[in-house]
């Protein structure tokens, strides 16, 4: 029997790679088992379409293909079987908007003033329209660009996807909304087509799915980028058919005397359940399935890269086992996210990768696949995975870096440096301890000091937090 590394073993056990163990698929569906990733060298072909799908606050193990024993996600599981499932993939931060900054810019959120908000919560904050983005750079390279769903990188009049490189926008500007009334975190209506309000009081996931199906089914005359950002399964805890509960939340929002009261209504602290959350994840899965079916019907499936991920770790009702922590913190449960990549023309299916990657890497990768050049005045912080995925090159040794107000973290290989909210430094060997329970800081002081110094070198080049 071939030797298996600790990282690979951890990914197989923690990620539920053999999904039949989780009781969510049949043996026939699970066979043949995933194999370690191996590139399939081939002559380069046409530039692919790029479909980037984000779930919202989706926990690392919330998909049945990642181990969830109580949530069925057949469409995303099928996507994983058709491509590569990543077990050590991370978001660029522990909350919504900083991660979106890192994905859209390919840089640490702290490179820009708007990325310092965790998350953005006022009209004064946002992504500078002059900053190059994934969309603006691909647009220069000849791509059509669209963003459907949650933006959360600033509000009108100063900030909008259409000011930052996307040709089309249909969705919400803020970080959260009530799924039927579309009342958002500022207490006002938040569904727009371009810069104009668009009235539709149906369940939001359904509305976004219809738009995405229409977009991918068009007769495109050039390659395209579609960022499809669902709000599912972010609170409030509402599924299709929950109009009555939605109306109660809407009434609280309309009666609110402050933005804080609006926030409490949307947080839905008195609602939700494990079962309701499972419903929401399953509705996200069904929505993704509809979009992928439309892509197949359009004849573009083979030549479209599909990347699915979450914007950060899960929250109240998420299933994160065996990770600890959740959204807002830099423990594994706050930043490690399910991530799947499919490109039938160039990448074989039923594969699993245990390489550590994070949001800025995907930006660099998508730019290279689309033949777009980064702006030298705004150097990327991510590493393109194209050589690894397409040509079998080894990824260079590098540090993955995170900074939020309360925490700091850096990963190098299997080692993770973490400082908690009390200012205490910790050292974990993730290859042996994904749950971050065995603190090796007292045993390896030299390594701890080395990783801390690396974190501080990177942090010195970022903007300071205001105040």
PABA-885642 format. One line per 5 residues: number of its first residue (from 1); for each residue x, y, z of C-alpha. Coordinates in steps of 0.1 Angstrom, whole numbers, plus 5000, padded with zeros to 4 digits. Each point is the difference from the previous one (the first is absolute). Last residue first. Layout:
<atoms>
NUM	X Y Z | ...
</atoms>
This chain:
<atoms>
467	4914 5543 5151 | 5002 4991 4964 | 5017 4966 4993 | 5035 5003 4987 | 5006 4996 4962
462	5021 4970 4991 | 5038 4997 4994 | 5008 4994 5036 | 4975 4971 5001 | 5022 4981 4976
457	5031 5003 5022 | 4980 4994 5031 | 4987 4967 4987 | 5035 4989 4991 | 5013 5009 5035
452	4972 4980 5016 | 5009 4970 4978 | 5036 5002 5011 | 4992 5006 5037 | 4976 4970 5000
447	5027 4979 4983 | 5026 5009 5027 | 4975 4995 5028 | 4991 4964 4990 | 4989 4981 5031
442	4983 5029 5018 | 4982 5011 4968 | 4988 4964 4993 | 4963 5006 5008 | 4982 4968 4996
437	4963 5009 4995 | 5001 5015 4965 | 4972 4977 4986 | 5021 4992 4969 | 5026 4983 5023
432	5025 4977 4983 | 5005 5018 4967 | 4988 5032 5015 | 5030 5002 5023 | 4990 5029 5022
427	5018 5029 5016 | 4984 5025 5024 | 5006 5036 5009 | 4979 5017 5027 | 4988 5035 4993
422	4966 4995 5018 | 4982 5000 4966 | 5021 4970 4989 | 5033 5000 4982 | 5005 4971 4975
417	5030 4985 4983 | 4992 4970 4979 | 5024 4972 4989 | 4990 4975 4973 | 5017 5018 4972
412	5003 5036 5012 | 4968 5015 5013 | 4997 5034 5015 | 4974 5014 5024 | 4991 5032 5019
407	4969 5007 5021 | 4978 5027 5014 | 5003 5027 4973 | 5004 4976 4972 | 5032 4989 4982
402	5005 4969 4979 | 5031 4987 4982 | 5008 4968 4980 | 5037 4996 4999 | 5019 4985 4970
397	5017 4969 4988 | 4996 5000 4962 | 4972 4979 4986 | 5013 4970 4981 | 4995 5000 4963
392	4976 4974 4985 | 4993 5020 4968 | 4964 5009 5002 | 4990 5002 5037 | 5034 5007 5015
387	5011 5024 4973 | 4966 5017 5001 | 5000 5004 5038 | 5009 5037 4998 | 5015 5013 5032
382	4981 5027 5020 | 5013 5033 5014 | 4996 5017 4966 | 5020 5031 4991 | 4980 5032 4996
377	5022 5023 4979 | 5010 4970 4979 | 4964 4996 4989 | 4993 4963 4997 | 5000 4986 4964
372	4970 4983 4985 | 5003 4968 4979 | 4967 4986 5015 | 5017 4970 5016 | 5026 5024 5015
367	4974 5024 5014 | 4980 4971 5014 | 5031 4986 5018 | 5011 5034 5015 | 4965 5005 5013
362	4998 4965 5013 | 5032 5004 5019 | 4986 5032 5017 | 4972 4978 5015 | 5022 4974 5017
357	5020 4968 4993 | 5015 4973 5022 | 5006 4969 4979 | 4979 4970 5010 | 4986 4993 4965
352	4973 4975 4992 | 4991 4985 4966 | 4969 4983 4987 | 5001 5020 4967 | 5028 5008 4975
347	5011 5035 4992 | 5004 5016 4966 | 4968 4999 4979 | 4978 4990 5030 | 5009 5031 5021
342	4987 4995 5035 | 5013 5016 5033 | 4985 4993 5034 | 5006 5019 5033 | 4984 4994 5034
337	5014 5026 5024 | 5027 5004 5026 | 4998 5035 5014 | 4979 5001 5032 | 5000 4963 5008
332	5038 4999 4997 | 5005 5026 5028 | 5003 5035 4985 | 4969 5014 5017 | 4969 5018 4986
327	4982 4969 4986 | 5006 4968 5020 | 5024 4984 5024 | 5011 4964 5002 | 5003 4975 4971
322	4990 4964 5001 | 4972 5006 4993 | 4987 5032 4985 | 4962 4994 4997 | 4984 5034 4999
317	4971 5011 5022 | 5014 5031 5016 | 5027 5010 4975 | 5021 4985 4972 | 5034 5010 4987
312	5006 5027 4974 | 4990 5011 4965 | 4991 4964 4990 | 5013 4982 4970 | 4990 4988 4965
307	5023 5004 4970 | 4986 4990 4965 | 5024 5003 4971 | 4980 5000 4968 | 5012 4984 4967
302	4985 4965 5006 | 4966 5014 5012 | 4994 5025 4972 | 4974 4981 4980 | 4972 5022 5012
297	4982 4970 5015 | 5030 4993 5022 | 5001 5035 5013 | 4963 5000 5007 | 5004 4967 5020
292	5028 5017 5019 | 4978 5029 5009 | 4971 4977 5011 | 5024 4979 5021 | 5014 5031 5017
287	4965 5009 5010 | 4993 4965 5013 | 5031 5001 5021 | 4991 5034 5014 | 4965 4986 5009
282	5018 4971 5018 | 5020 5025 5020 | 4968 5018 5009 | 4982 4969 5010 | 5029 4988 5021
277	4998 5034 5018 | 4964 4994 5008 | 5007 4966 5014 | 5029 5012 5022 | 4977 5027 5012
272	4991 5036 4992 | 4984 5028 5020 | 5003 5021 5031 | 5034 5015 4991 | 4987 5010 4966
267	5031 5020 4991 | 4977 5020 4977 | 4980 5015 5028 | 5030 5007 5021 | 5017 5018 4971
262	4969 5022 4995 | 5001 5009 5037 | 5037 5009 4996 | 4992 5021 4970 | 4976 5021 5022
257	4964 5006 5007 | 4987 4966 4987 | 4963 4997 4991 | 5007 4993 4963 | 5026 4974 5010
252	4977 4983 5026 | 4972 4999 4974 | 5023 4984 4974 | 5011 4973 5026 | 4964 4991 5006
247	4993 5000 4962 | 5029 4976 4995 | 4985 4976 5026 | 4968 5000 4980 | 5018 4997 4967
242	5017 4968 5011 | 4991 4981 4968 | 5035 4998 4985 | 5024 5000 5030 | 5007 5027 5026
237	5026 5002 5028 | 5009 5036 4999 | 5029 4991 4997 | 5026 4990 4974 | 4993 4967 4982
232	4996 5013 4973 | 5010 5035 4990 | 5010 4988 4966 | 5029 5015 4981 | 5003 4991 4963
227	5031 5016 4986 | 4997 4995 4962 | 5030 5004 4978 | 4995 4997 4963 | 5017 4988 4968
222	4988 5017 4968 | 4970 5000 4977 | 4976 4987 5026 | 4967 4985 4989 | 4983 5002 5034
217	4994 4970 5022 | 5026 5009 5026 | 4983 5033 5006 | 4964 4987 5001 | 5009 4973 5025
212	5017 5026 5021 | 4970 5022 5001 | 4976 4972 5008 | 5023 4988 5028 | 5002 5035 5015
207	4962 5002 5003 | 4996 4966 5015 | 5027 5007 5026 | 4981 5032 5008 | 4966 4985 5008
202	4975 5021 4980 | 4994 5037 5007 | 5014 5013 4967 | 5004 5037 4994 | 5033 5012 4984
197	5015 5032 5013 | 5024 5017 4975 | 5038 5001 5001 | 5005 4969 4979 | 4970 4978 5008
192	4995 5005 5037 | 4986 4983 5030 | 5005 5017 5033 | 4969 5017 5015 | 5009 5020 5031
187	5008 4993 5036 | 5038 5005 4996 | 5005 4962 5005 | 4976 4990 4972 | 4963 4999 4992
182	4996 4976 4971 | 4963 4994 5010 | 5004 4962 4993 | 5035 4989 5011 | 5005 5026 5027
177	5034 5015 4992 | 5036 4996 5009 | 5035 5013 4991 | 4989 5030 4979 | 5000 5009 4963
172	4974 4975 4989 | 4996 4983 4966 | 5002 5005 4962 | 5032 5015 4986 | 5012 5002 4964
167	5032 5011 4983 | 5021 4992 5031 | 5032 5020 5003 | 4999 5019 5032 | 4975 5028 4994
162	4974 4975 4987 | 5006 4979 5032 | 4989 5031 5020 | 5015 5025 5024 | 4996 5038 5001
157	4963 5006 4997 | 4992 4973 5010 | 5011 4975 5026 | 5033 4982 5008 | 5017 4967 4996
152	4972 4977 5011 | 4992 4988 4964 | 4974 4973 5006 | 4983 4986 4970 | 5009 5000 4963
147	5032 5014 4987 | 5007 5002 4963 | 5031 5003 4977 | 5005 4996 4963 | 5036 4991 4994
142	5024 5016 4976 | 5033 5003 5019 | 4991 5034 5012 | 4968 4985 5014 | 5021 4974 5018
137	5019 5027 5018 | 4969 5020 5009 | 4982 4968 5012 | 5028 4987 5022 | 5004 5035 5014
132	5022 5030 4994 | 4996 5027 5026 | 4985 5033 4986 | 4965 4991 5011 | 5012 5000 5036
127	4983 4971 5018 | 4977 5013 5027 | 4994 5019 5032 | 4981 5033 5005 | 4966 4984 4994
122	5002 4980 5032 | 5003 4964 5012 | 5029 4985 4983 | 5012 4968 5019 | 5025 4999 5015
117	5009 5034 4986 | 5037 5001 4992 | 4994 4989 4964 | 4986 5034 4992 | 5032 5017 5008
112	5021 4978 4976 | 5030 4977 5005 | 4984 4987 5032 | 4978 4977 4980 | 5030 4980 4988
107	5002 5000 4962 | 4985 4982 4971 | 4978 5031 4994 | 4965 4983 4997 | 5008 4970 5021
102	5017 5020 5028 | 4974 5026 5000 | 4973 4973 5001 | 5018 4985 5030 | 5000 5034 5018
97	4963 5004 4992 | 4986 4967 5015 | 5019 4992 5032 | 5029 4977 5011 | 5025 5011 4973
92	5015 4989 4967 | 4980 4968 5000 | 5018 4968 5004 | 5005 4967 4981 | 5016 4970 5018
87	4977 4972 4989 | 4997 5010 4963 | 4976 4979 4978 | 5010 4997 4964 | 4977 4994 4970
82	4971 4979 4989 | 4995 4983 5033 | 5001 5034 5018 | 4973 5013 4976 | 4979 4969 5008
77	5003 5007 5037 | 4990 5036 4993 | 4969 4987 4982 | 4992 4972 5025 | 5001 5023 5031
72	4982 4980 5028 | 5005 5014 5035 | 4998 4978 5031 | 5033 4981 5001 | 5021 5029 4987
67	5034 4985 4990 | 5016 5022 4973 | 4981 4983 4972 | 4968 5004 5021 | 5006 5037 4999
62	4999 5020 5033 | 5035 4988 5009 | 5019 5033 4995 | 4971 5022 5011 | 4981 5022 4976
57	4999 5036 5012 | 4988 5011 4965 | 5004 4977 4970 | 5022 5013 4972 | 4999 4989 4964
52	5028 5010 4975 | 4991 4992 4964 | 5030 5007 4976 | 4996 4994 4963 | 5031 4983 4987
47	5027 5013 4976 | 5003 4977 4970 | 5024 4972 5001 | 5034 4993 5015 | 5015 4967 4991
42	4995 4975 5027 | 5016 4989 5033 | 4976 4982 5023 | 5009 5012 5035 | 4999 4975 5029
37	4979 5005 5031 | 4998 4971 5024 | 4973 4975 4992 | 4964 5002 5009 | 4982 4967 5003
32	4985 4981 4970 | 4974 4997 5013 | 4981 5025 5022 | 4968 5000 4978 | 5000 4962 4998
27	5005 4997 5038 | 4969 5022 5005 | 5003 5036 5012 | 4992 5018 5032 | 5009 4974 5027
22	5031 5019 5011 | 5021 4969 4993 | 4987 4999 4965 | 5017 5033 4994 | 5035 4986 4999
17	5015 5034 5000 | 4983 5008 5033 | 5021 5032 5005 | 5014 4992 5034 | 5010 4965 4992
12	5013 5005 4965 | 5015 5034 5007 | 5017 4988 5032 | 5015 4971 4981 | 5013 5022 4973
7	5016 5024 5025 | 5015 4971 5020 | 5015 4986 4968 | 4990 4967 4985 | 5025 4971 4995
2	4990 4977 4972 | 4985 4966 5009
</atoms>
